[in-house]
Amino acid sequence: MSSDTSPGPPRLARIFAWPRLRVVLIASVLWGLPLSLVFVSPTWSVLARTISIGLVALFVFGLLEQWPRQLPLWVARWALQVLGVAVSVPLAVSMYYLATSEAGVLPFSEGGTRLTGFAVLTVTGLLFAPWIAMSALLRQRDESVRHQALAFERERGRLERAALDARLHLLQAQVRPHFLFNTLANVRELVESRSPQAPAVLDSLIAYLRAAVPRLDESAIALGQELELVRAYLDLMQMRMPDRLQFSIEAGKECRSLRCPPMTLMTLVENAVRHGIDPSEEGGRIEISVQERDDVCRVQVRDTGVGVQPQGLTSGTGLSNLRERLRLAFGDTATLRLAEQQPHGLVAELKFPAQRSPA
């Protein structure tokens, strides 16, 4: 037997569902076989009695499971089901003996072997049927608890993913003004200095922003798209200081389909320009390399600028924002390390799991 937690209109399909019907048939056979050793009736006759009684008890169990739909607060449905099964056993035994009594034969209640059989079936039925009902209810309760726990875990996972997505979008919203304001400040310097390059730089910036801004709202982009944005940004910066900035980008074709949060490489490159190359009178060179090995993407951004100490960068908005976005996207599997290089400059090394973009 099993039990549903939400009673509804009585339905025979639910009452005699195969899993519970199978349990009742097995229990009835196991109940009837030992009795057939002491009864004078054939084994099939004893099994017919026990199976009939078991089916009646199952019907009462399932009926009370669904009806009445509303019970007083002081009445527990499980208790009503167990009591119903206990009452149904002597009633079912009585109905069976009355239905099988032959004409002209003394009623089983007036003595004889039939009364003994009635008593044995009733007593043994009362010993086993309520306990089987109780075990079914306990098993159903355990299943209900497991299902509720699984549903809770699924709901918690959904809410956690929603919270992470909201957090990630918030961080990306912080990246947008941070990057745009820095870039516009560079254009303003050109305008204030009346540089003839200002119109060309502004045109390049407009074209760049048209491609870059829509991608900021995405939770992840292909690394190839990120590299295109980095190249466009460095082209802009090279137009602003053509004699002080050189750069190179090395990335295999297999790396371009990997996924990463938007502005991942851009944050590292922008820091290299602002904190390394721009403060240096001689300028410098930025080298970007992207490699994939053992399902790990390894990104390095090297600059030969003034060489800022690592602790001077980790507290900035850009890098702290990047660390948080990497944690939300990859958990603890992503790492970002900053170190000085000789004779001067800085190297930023980023590692994260190699996840492919869908084809």
KEKE-3310 file (N, C-alpha, C; in steps of 0.2 Angstrom, whole numbers, plus 5000, padded with zeros to 4 digits):
npx = (5004:5002:5002:4994:4997:4988:4972:4958:4945:4937:4945:4946:4957:4968:4966:4968:4981:4995:5007:5004:4994:5001:5009:4999:4994:5005:5007:4995:4995:5007:5001:4990:4996:5003:4991:4984:4990:4984:4970:4956:4951:4955:4971:4969:4957:4959:4968:4960:4952:4960:4966:4954:4950:4961:4960:4948:4952:4962:4954:4947:4957:4962:4951:4948:4959:4957:4944:4934:4936:4939:4944:4940:4951:4956:4957:4967:4972:4980:4978:4964:4964:4971:4963:4952:4956:4958:4945:4939:4944:4937:4924:4925:4929:4917:4908:4913:4911:4898:4893:4898:4891:4882:4865:4854:4864:4871:4873:4890:4892:4887:4895:4907:4919:4919:4917:4928:4938:4934:4937:4951:4955:4951:4958:4971:4971:4969:4980:4990:4986:4983:4997:5003:4997:5002:5016:5016:5011:5021:5032:5027:5027:5041:5045:5038:5045:5058:5055:5051:5062:5071:5064:5065:5079:5081:5074:5081:5093:5089:5086:5098:5106:5099:5102:5116:5116:5110:5119:5130:5126:5125:5138:5144:5137:5143:5156:5154:5152:5164:5174:5170:5171:5185:5190:5183:5189:5202:5200:5196:5208:5215:5207:5208:5221:5221:5224:5227:5223:5212:5198:5199:5202:5190:5181:5185:5182:5168:5164:5170:5163:5150:5151:5155:5148:5134:5138:5141:5131:5129:5131:5142:5155:5162:5180:5186:5179:5181:5195:5195:5189:5199:5209:5204:5203:5216:5221:5215:5221:5234:5233:5232:5244:5256:5270:5273:5267:5267:5261:5256:5247:5244:5236:5229:5218:5210:5208:5199:5186:5183:5174:5171:5169:5162:5173:5184:5198:5199:5199:5212:5221:5218:5222:5235:5238:5234:5241:5254:5260:5255:5260:5273:5287:5294:5285:5280:5278:5265:5261:5251:5245:5237:5233:5228:5228:5227:5213:5212:5212:5225:5229:5240:5245:5257:5267:5279:5280:5280:5280:5271:5268:5261:5251:5246:5237:5228:5218:5210:5196:5193:5201:5197:5183:5184:5189:5178:5168:5174:5174:5161:5157:5166:5168:5180:5189:5195:5209:5219:5234:5246:5262:5278:5289:5306:5317:5308:5291:5275:5266:5251:5243:5230:5220:5208:5194:5193:5180:5169:5161:5144:5141)
npy = (4994:5012:5029:5045:5062:5072:5073:5069:5068:5051:5039:5024:5020:5026:5020:5006:5006:4999:4997:4997:4987:4976:4974:4971:4959:4951:4951:4945:4932:4927:4928:4919:4906:4900:4898:4889:4877:4873:4874:4865:4867:4868:4874:4884:4889:4895:4904:4912:4918:4926:4934:4941:4947:4956:4964:4971:4978:4986:4993:5001:5008:5015:5023:5030:5038:5047:5052:5058:5074:5085:5085:5086:5096:5089:5076:5065:5060:5049:5041:5038:5031:5019:5015:5012:5001:4992:4990:4985:4972:4962:4964:4961:4947:4942:4945:4937:4924:4924:4925:4913:4903:4888:4883:4877:4874:4876:4892:4900:4906:4899:4889:4876:4871:4881:4893:4893:4895:4908:4915:4913:4919:4932:4936:4935:4943:4955:4957:4959:4967:4981:4985:4983:4993:5004:5004:5006:5019:5026:5023:5031:5043:5045:5045:5057:5066:5065:5069:5082:5087:5086:5095:5107:5108:5110:5122:5130:5130:5136:5149:5153:5153:5163:5173:5174:5177:5190:5197:5196:5203:5216:5218:5219:5230:5239:5239:5245:5260:5262:5258:5266:5279:5280:5279:5290:5300:5299:5303:5316:5322:5323:5331:5343:5346:5349:5340:5334:5321:5319:5319:5307:5298:5299:5295:5281:5277:5278:5269:5258:5257:5254:5241:5236:5239:5233:5220:5220:5217:5203:5187:5179:5178:5174:5170:5175:5186:5194:5196:5204:5216:5220:5222:5232:5242:5244:5249:5261:5267:5267:5276:5287:5288:5286:5284:5279:5267:5250:5234:5217:5202:5186:5171:5156:5147:5138:5143:5154:5151:5149:5152:5167:5179:5195:5209:5204:5201:5215:5222:5219:5223:5237:5241:5239:5248:5261:5260:5256:5259:5272:5281:5281:5289:5285:5276:5260:5242:5231:5214:5201:5185:5170:5154:5136:5122:5106:5107:5120:5137:5149:5165:5178:5195:5205:5220:5233:5244:5256:5248:5244:5240:5224:5225:5237:5237:5228:5233:5241:5247:5240:5228:5222:5220:5212:5200:5196:5194:5183:5174:5172:5167:5155:5150:5144:5139:5148:5159:5174:5182:5194:5200:5208:5211:5209:5221:5231:5233:5224:5209:5201:5186:5175:5162:5150:5138:5129:5132:5128:5139:5137:5129)
npz = (5000:4997:5000:4995:4997:4995:4996:4985:4973:4975:4966:4957:4949:4956:4968:4966:4961:4952:4959:4973:4973:4969:4981:4990:4985:4986:5000:5004:4999:5006:5018:5017:5014:5025:5033:5026:5029:5041:5039:5034:5021:5003:4997:4987:4990:5003:4999:4991:5000:5008:4999:4994:5006:5008:4996:4999:5011:5005:4996:5006:5012:5002:4998:5010:5009:5000:5002:5016:5008:5016:5033:5050:5061:5072:5068:5061:5045:5042:5053:5052:5041:5045:5055:5048:5040:5049:5054:5042:5041:5049:5044:5031:5031:5037:5027:5017:5022:5024:5011:5005:5011:5011:5006:5018:5027:5043:5050:5050:5062:5072:5077:5074:5062:5053:5060:5068:5057:5053:5065:5065:5053:5056:5067:5064:5052:5058:5065:5056:5045:5049:5052:5041:5033:5041:5039:5025:5025:5032:5024:5013:5018:5020:5007:5002:5010:5005:4991:4994:4999:4988:4979:4986:4985:4971:4970:4978:4971:4959:4963:4968:4956:4950:4958:4957:4943:4943:4951:4943:4932:4938:4942:4929:4924:4932:4926:4913:4914:4920:4911:4899:4904:4906:4893:4886:4893:4888:4875:4877:4881:4869:4862:4870:4868:4855:4845:4829:4827:4834:4828:4820:4830:4838:4829:4827:4840:4841:4832:4838:4851:4846:4843:4855:4866:4866:4869:4882:4890:4890:4898:4895:4883:4867:4867:4856:4852:4862:4860:4848:4853:4861:4853:4845:4855:4858:4846:4846:4857:4852:4842:4849:4856:4846:4846:4857:4861:4858:4852:4853:4849:4852:4849:4847:4835:4841:4853:4852:4852:4866:4881:4891:4903:4899:4895:4901:4896:4892:4904:4910:4900:4899:4911:4910:4900:4907:4919:4917:4903:4900:4911:4908:4902:4891:4886:4880:4878:4875:4877:4872:4876:4872:4878:4877:4887:4893:4896:4902:4901:4898:4900:4897:4900:4896:4900:4897:4905:4918:4929:4941:4958:4963:4973:4972:4962:4964:4973:4965:4956:4944:4943:4955:4953:4941:4947:4955:4945:4939:4949:4950:4938:4936:4949:4961:4953:4944:4942:4946:4944:4948:4944:4945:4931:4925:4916:4920:4922:4921:4923:4920:4924:4920:4923:4918:4917:4902:4892:4879:4867:4861:4845)
capx = (5000:5005:4997:4995:4996:4983:4966:4954:4939:4939:4947:4948:4964:4973:4965:4971:4987:4998:5012:5000:4990:5006:5010:4993:4993:5010:5005:4989:4998:5011:4996:4986:5000:5003:4984:4982:4992:4980:4963:4954:4950:4961:4975:4967:4951:4961:4971:4955:4949:4965:4966:4948:4950:4966:4958:4943:4956:4965:4949:4945:4963:4963:4945:4949:4965:4954:4938:4931:4941:4941:4943:4941:4958:4958:4957:4973:4970:4983:4974:4958:4966:4973:4957:4947:4959:4957:4938:4937:4945:4932:4918:4927:4929:4910:4905:4915:4908:4890:4892:4900:4887:4877:4859:4853:4870:4871:4878:4896:4892:4884:4900:4910:4925:4919:4918:4936:4941:4932:4941:4958:4956:4950:4963:4978:4971:4969:4987:4995:4984:4985:5004:5005:4995:5006:5022:5015:5011:5028:5036:5025:5030:5048:5046:5036:5050:5063:5053:5051:5069:5073:5061:5068:5086:5080:5072:5087:5098:5087:5087:5105:5108:5096:5105:5122:5115:5109:5126:5135:5124:5127:5145:5145:5134:5149:5161:5152:5154:5171:5178:5168:5173:5192:5191:5182:5195:5208:5198:5196:5215:5217:5203:5211:5228:5220:5228:5224:5221:5206:5193:5200:5201:5183:5177:5186:5179:5161:5164:5172:5157:5144:5152:5157:5142:5129:5141:5142:5125:5129:5134:5148:5156:5168:5186:5188:5176:5185:5201:5193:5188:5205:5213:5201:5205:5224:5222:5213:5227:5240:5232:5233:5251:5259:5277:5274:5264:5267:5257:5256:5242:5245:5230:5227:5211:5206:5206:5194:5179:5182:5169:5174:5164:5164:5178:5189:5204:5200:5201:5219:5224:5217:5226:5242:5239:5234:5246:5260:5262:5254:5264:5280:5289:5296:5280:5282:5275:5260:5261:5245:5246:5232:5235:5224:5232:5224:5206:5213:5214:5230:5230:5245:5246:5264:5269:5285:5279:5284:5280:5267:5268:5254:5246:5244:5232:5222:5213:5207:5189:5193:5203:5192:5177:5185:5190:5172:5165:5177:5172:5154:5157:5170:5170:5187:5194:5199:5214:5222:5240:5250:5269:5283:5294:5312:5319:5302:5284:5270:5263:5245:5242:5224:5218:5201:5192:5191:5173:5168:5155:5140:5143)
capy = (5000:5018:5035:5051:5067:5077:5069:5072:5063:5044:5036:5017:5019:5027:5015:5000:5007:4992:4996:4995:4981:4971:4973:4968:4952:4947:4950:4941:4925:4926:4927:4913:4900:4896:4896:4883:4871:4871:4874:4859:4869:4868:4880:4889:4892:4899:4910:4916:4922:4931:4939:4945:4952:4961:4969:4975:4982:4990:4998:5005:5012:5020:5027:5035:5042:5052:5055:5065:5079:5089:5082:5090:5097:5084:5070:5064:5056:5042:5037:5036:5025:5013:5012:5009:4995:4987:4988:4982:4965:4957:4965:4957:4940:4941:4945:4931:4918:4924:4924:4906:4898:4884:4883:4872:4873:4881:4898:4899:4909:4894:4885:4872:4873:4888:4898:4893:4898:4915:4918:4913:4924:4939:4938:4936:4949:4961:4957:4960:4972:4988:4986:4984:5000:5009:5004:5010:5027:5028:5023:5036:5049:5046:5047:5063:5070:5065:5073:5089:5089:5087:5101:5112:5109:5113:5129:5134:5130:5141:5155:5154:5155:5169:5178:5175:5181:5197:5199:5197:5209:5222:5220:5221:5237:5244:5239:5249:5267:5262:5258:5271:5286:5281:5280:5296:5304:5299:5307:5323:5325:5324:5337:5349:5347:5351:5336:5333:5315:5319:5317:5300:5294:5299:5290:5275:5276:5277:5262:5253:5257:5251:5234:5233:5240:5227:5213:5220:5214:5196:5184:5176:5179:5170:5174:5178:5192:5198:5198:5209:5222:5222:5225:5239:5247:5246:5253:5268:5270:5268:5282:5293:5289:5281:5283:5276:5261:5245:5229:5211:5198:5179:5167:5150:5147:5134:5147:5159:5148:5148:5157:5171:5185:5201:5213:5200:5204:5222:5225:5218:5227:5244:5242:5239:5255:5266:5260:5254:5262:5279:5285:5281:5294:5281:5271:5253:5237:5226:5207:5197:5178:5165:5147:5131:5116:5102:5110:5126:5143:5153:5172:5183:5202:5208:5226:5235:5251:5258:5242:5245:5235:5221:5227:5244:5236:5223:5236:5245:5245:5236:5221:5218:5219:5206:5194:5194:5191:5177:5169:5170:5163:5149:5148:5144:5137:5154:5162:5180:5183:5199:5200:5212:5208:5213:5225:5234:5231:5220:5203:5198:5180:5173:5155:5148:5132:5130:5130:5130:5142:5132:5129)
capz = (5000:4998:5001:4992:5002:4993:4994:4980:4972:4974:4959:4957:4946:4961:4974:4964:4957:4952:4965:4979:4972:4970:4988:4994:4983:4989:5007:5005:4998:5011:5024:5016:5013:5032:5035:5022:5032:5047:5037:5030:5014:4999:4997:4983:4994:5008:4996:4988:5006:5010:4993:4994:5012:5006:4992:5003:5015:5000:4994:5011:5013:4996:4999:5015:5007:4996:5005:5014:5006:5022:5039:5056:5063:5077:5065:5056:5039:5042:5058:5049:5036:5049:5058:5042:5038:5055:5054:5036:5041:5051:5040:5025:5033:5038:5020:5013:5025:5022:5003:5003:5015:5007:5008:5023:5032:5049:5049:5053:5069:5077:5079:5069:5059:5049:5065:5069:5052:5054:5070:5064:5048:5058:5072:5060:5048:5063:5068:5050:5040:5051:5052:5034:5032:5044:5035:5019:5027:5034:5017:5009:5021:5018:5000:5002:5013:5000:4986:4996:4999:4981:4976:4989:4982:4965:4970:4980:4965:4954:4966:4968:4950:4948:4962:4954:4937:4945:4954:4937:4928:4942:4941:4922:4924:4934:4921:4908:4915:4922:4904:4895:4906:4905:4886:4885:4896:4883:4869:4879:4881:4862:4860:4873:4865:4848:4841:4823:4827:4838:4824:4819:4836:4840:4824:4829:4847:4840:4829:4844:4856:4843:4843:4862:4872:4866:4872:4889:4894:4889:4904:4893:4876:4865:4868:4850:4852:4867:4857:4844:4856:4864:4847:4843:4860:4858:4840:4848:4861:4848:4838:4854:4857:4841:4847:4864:4862:4853:4855:4849:4851:4850:4851:4843:4833:4845:4859:4851:4854:4873:4884:4896:4905:4895:4897:4905:4894:4892:4910:4910:4895:4901:4917:4907:4897:4911:4925:4915:4897:4900:4915:4906:4896:4885:4883:4881:4873:4878:4873:4875:4873:4875:4876:4880:4889:4899:4898:4905:4896:4901:4897:4899:4897:4899:4898:4899:4907:4924:4934:4947:4962:4962:4978:4970:4957:4967:4976:4960:4954:4938:4945:4960:4949:4937:4951:4957:4940:4937:4954:4949:4932:4936:4955:4963:4948:4940:4946:4943:4947:4946:4946:4941:4927:4924:4921:4922:4919:4925:4920:4923:4922:4921:4921:4920:4914:4895:4891:4872:4864:4857:4838)
cpx = (5004:5000:4999:4994:4991:4977:4962:4948:4941:4940:4949:4955:4969:4972:4969:4977:4991:5003:5009:4997:4995:5008:5005:4993:4999:5009:5000:4991:5002:5007:4992:4990:5001:4996:4982:4984:4988:4972:4962:4953:4956:4964:4972:4961:4954:4964:4966:4952:4954:4966:4960:4948:4956:4964:4952:4947:4960:4960:4948:4951:4963:4957:4946:4955:4962:4948:4937:4937:4943:4939:4944:4949:4960:4958:4963:4971:4973:4980:4968:4959:4967:4967:4952:4950:4957:4949:4936:4939:4940:4925:4919:4926:4921:4907:4907:4912:4901:4889:4894:4896:4882:4870:4858:4859:4870:4875:4884:4896:4890:4889:4903:4916:4925:4919:4925:4939:4940:4936:4948:4959:4956:4955:4970:4977:4972:4977:4992:4992:4985:4992:5006:5003:5000:5013:5021:5014:5018:5033:5034:5027:5037:5049:5044:5042:5056:5061:5053:5058:5072:5070:5064:5075:5086:5078:5077:5092:5096:5087:5094:5108:5105:5100:5112:5122:5114:5115:5130:5133:5125:5134:5147:5142:5140:5155:5160:5154:5162:5176:5176:5171:5181:5193:5189:5187:5201:5206:5198:5203:5217:5213:5206:5218:5228:5224:5224:5221:5214:5200:5193:5199:5194:5179:5178:5183:5172:5160:5165:5166:5151:5145:5153:5151:5137:5132:5142:5136:5125:5133:5141:5149:5161:5174:5188:5185:5179:5191:5200:5192:5194:5209:5210:5203:5212:5225:5220:5219:5233:5239:5233:5240:5255:5266:5278:5271:5264:5263:5257:5250:5243:5240:5229:5220:5207:5204:5200:5187:5178:5177:5173:5169:5167:5169:5183:5196:5205:5202:5209:5223:5223:5221:5233:5243:5239:5239:5253:5263:5261:5258:5271:5282:5291:5291:5282:5278:5270:5260:5255:5246:5240:5233:5230:5228:5228:5217:5207:5215:5219:5231:5235:5245:5252:5264:5276:5285:5283:5284:5277:5267:5261:5249:5243:5238:5226:5217:5209:5200:5189:5195:5199:5186:5178:5186:5183:5168:5168:5175:5165:5153:5160:5171:5177:5192:5197:5203:5217:5228:5243:5257:5273:5287:5300:5314:5314:5296:5280:5268:5257:5244:5235:5223:5211:5199:5190:5184:5171:5161:5151:5141:5137)
cpy = (5006:5023:5041:5056:5072:5073:5073:5067:5056:5042:5029:5016:5021:5022:5009:5001:5000:4992:4994:4988:4975:4969:4969:4960:4948:4946:4945:4933:4923:4924:4920:4906:4896:4894:4890:4876:4869:4871:4867:4860:4868:4874:4885:4893:4897:4905:4915:4921:4927:4936:4944:4950:4957:4966:4973:4980:4988:4996:5003:5010:5017:5025:5032:5040:5048:5056:5053:5069:5083:5085:5087:5091:5092:5077:5069:5059:5049:5038:5034:5030:5019:5010:5009:5002:4990:4985:4984:4974:4961:4958:4961:4950:4938:4940:4939:4925:4918:4922:4917:4901:4895:4884:4877:4870:4878:4887:4897:4902:4905:4889:4881:4874:4879:4893:4898:4896:4906:4918:4918:4918:4931:4941:4939:4942:4955:4962:4960:4967:4979:4990:4987:4991:5005:5009:5007:5017:5029:5028:5029:5043:5051:5048:5055:5068:5071:5070:5081:5092:5091:5094:5107:5114:5112:5120:5133:5135:5136:5148:5157:5156:5161:5175:5180:5179:5188:5200:5201:5202:5216:5223:5222:5228:5242:5244:5244:5256:5267:5263:5264:5278:5286:5282:5287:5301:5305:5304:5315:5326:5327:5331:5344:5351:5349:5347:5334:5326:5314:5316:5309:5296:5293:5295:5283:5273:5274:5270:5256:5252:5253:5244:5232:5234:5235:5221:5214:5217:5206:5193:5181:5177:5175:5174:5177:5185:5197:5201:5204:5216:5224:5225:5232:5244:5249:5250:5260:5271:5271:5274:5288:5294:5284:5280:5280:5270:5256:5239:5223:5206:5191:5174:5162:5150:5143:5138:5152:5157:5147:5153:5160:5177:5191:5206:5210:5202:5211:5225:5225:5223:5235:5245:5243:5246:5260:5266:5259:5259:5270:5283:5285:5285:5290:5277:5264:5248:5232:5220:5203:5190:5174:5158:5142:5125:5113:5105:5116:5132:5147:5159:5175:5189:5205:5215:5228:5242:5252:5253:5244:5239:5231:5223:5234:5243:5232:5227:5241:5242:5239:5229:5218:5216:5212:5200:5192:5191:5184:5172:5167:5166:5156:5146:5149:5142:5142:5157:5168:5182:5189:5199:5205:5208:5212:5215:5230:5232:5226:5214:5201:5191:5177:5166:5153:5142:5134:5127:5133:5134:5137:5134:5133)
cpz = (5000:4998:4998:4998:5001:4991:4989:4979:4971:4967:4960:4954:4951:4967:4972:4959:4957:4957:4971:4979:4972:4977:4991:4991:4986:4996:5008:5004:5003:5018:5023:5016:5020:5034:5032:5025:5038:5045:5033:5023:5010:4999:4993:4986:4999:5005:4993:4994:5008:5005:4993:5000:5011:5001:4995:5007:5011:4998:5000:5012:5008:4996:5004:5014:5003:4998:5012:5012:5012:5028:5045:5058:5068:5074:5060:5051:5040:5048:5056:5045:5040:5052:5053:5040:5043:5055:5048:5036:5043:5047:5034:5026:5034:5031:5016:5015:5023:5015:5001:5007:5010:5010:5013:5028:5037:5048:5053:5060:5074:5079:5073:5067:5055:5054:5067:5064:5052:5059:5068:5058:5051:5063:5068:5055:5052:5065:5062:5046:5043:5051:5045:5031:5035:5041:5029:5020:5028:5028:5013:5012:5020:5011:4999:5005:5008:4994:4988:4996:4992:4978:4979:4986:4975:4965:4973:4975:4960:4957:4967:4962:4948:4952:4959:4947:4938:4947:4948:4933:4932:4941:4934:4921:4927:4930:4916:4909:4916:4915:4900:4897:4905:4898:4884:4887:4891:4877:4871:4879:4874:4860:4863:4871:4858:4844:4835:4823:4831:4834:4823:4825:4838:4835:4826:4836:4846:4837:4834:4848:4853:4843:4851:4867:4872:4869:4879:4893:4894:4895:4902:4885:4874:4866:4862:4849:4857:4864:4852:4847:4859:4858:4845:4849:4859:4851:4842:4852:4857:4844:4843:4855:4853:4843:4853:4866:4856:4856:4850:4853:4848:4853:4846:4841:4838:4852:4858:4852:4861:4875:4890:4897:4901:4898:4902:4903:4894:4898:4911:4906:4897:4907:4915:4904:4902:4917:4923:4909:4898:4904:4913:4901:4890:4882:4885:4876:4878:4874:4877:4872:4877:4873:4880:4881:4894:4901:4902:4900:4900:4897:4900:4896:4901:4896:4900:4901:4914:4929:4940:4951:4962:4967:4976:4965:4960:4970:4972:4959:4949:4940:4950:4957:4945:4941:4953:4951:4938:4942:4953:4943:4933:4943:4957:4958:4943:4945:4942:4947:4944:4948:4942:4937:4926:4917:4923:4919:4923:4920:4924:4920:4924:4919:4923:4916:4906:4893:4884:4871:4860:4849:4835)
residu = (MET:SER:SER:ASP:THR:SER:PRO:GLY:PRO:PRO:ARG:LEU:ALA:ARG:ILE:PHE:ALA:TRP:PRO:ARG:LEU:ARG:VAL:VAL:LEU:ILE:ALA:SER:VAL:LEU:TRP:GLY:LEU:PRO:LEU:SER:LEU:VAL:PHE:VAL:SER:PRO:THR:TRP:SER:VAL:LEU:ALA:ARG:THR:ILE:SER:ILE:GLY:LEU:VAL:ALA:LEU:PHE:VAL:PHE:GLY:LEU:LEU:GLU:GLN:TRP:PRO:ARG:GLN:LEU:PRO:LEU:TRP:VAL:ALA:ARG:TRP:ALA:LEU:GLN:VAL:LEU:GLY:VAL:ALA:VAL:SER:VAL:PRO:LEU:ALA:VAL:SER:MET:TYR:TYR:LEU:ALA:THR:SER:GLU:ALA:GLY:VAL:LEU:PRO:PHE:SER:GLU:GLY:GLY:THR:ARG:LEU:THR:GLY:PHE:ALA:VAL:LEU:THR:VAL:THR:GLY:LEU:LEU:PHE:ALA:PRO:TRP:ILE:ALA:MET:SER:ALA:LEU:LEU:ARG:GLN:ARG:ASP:GLU:SER:VAL:ARG:HIS:GLN:ALA:LEU:ALA:PHE:GLU:ARG:GLU:ARG:GLY:ARG:LEU:GLU:ARG:ALA:ALA:LEU:ASP:ALA:ARG:LEU:HIS:LEU:LEU:GLN:ALA:GLN:VAL:ARG:PRO:HIS:PHE:LEU:PHE:ASN:THR:LEU:ALA:ASN:VAL:ARG:GLU:LEU:VAL:GLU:SER:ARG:SER:PRO:GLN:ALA:PRO:ALA:VAL:LEU:ASP:SER:LEU:ILE:ALA:TYR:LEU:ARG:ALA:ALA:VAL:PRO:ARG:LEU:ASP:GLU:SER:ALA:ILE:ALA:LEU:GLY:GLN:GLU:LEU:GLU:LEU:VAL:ARG:ALA:TYR:LEU:ASP:LEU:MET:GLN:MET:ARG:MET:PRO:ASP:ARG:LEU:GLN:PHE:SER:ILE:GLU:ALA:GLY:LYS:GLU:CYS:ARG:SER:LEU:ARG:CYS:PRO:PRO:MET:THR:LEU:MET:THR:LEU:VAL:GLU:ASN:ALA:VAL:ARG:HIS:GLY:ILE:ASP:PRO:SER:GLU:GLU:GLY:GLY:ARG:ILE:GLU:ILE:SER:VAL:GLN:GLU:ARG:ASP:ASP:VAL:CYS:ARG:VAL:GLN:VAL:ARG:ASP:THR:GLY:VAL:GLY:VAL:GLN:PRO:GLN:GLY:LEU:THR:SER:GLY:THR:GLY:LEU:SER:ASN:LEU:ARG:GLU:ARG:LEU:ARG:LEU:ALA:PHE:GLY:ASP:THR:ALA:THR:LEU:ARG:LEU:ALA:GLU:GLN:GLN:PRO:HIS:GLY:LEU:VAL:ALA:GLU:LEU:LYS:PHE:PRO:ALA:GLN:ARG:SER:PRO:ALA)
# end
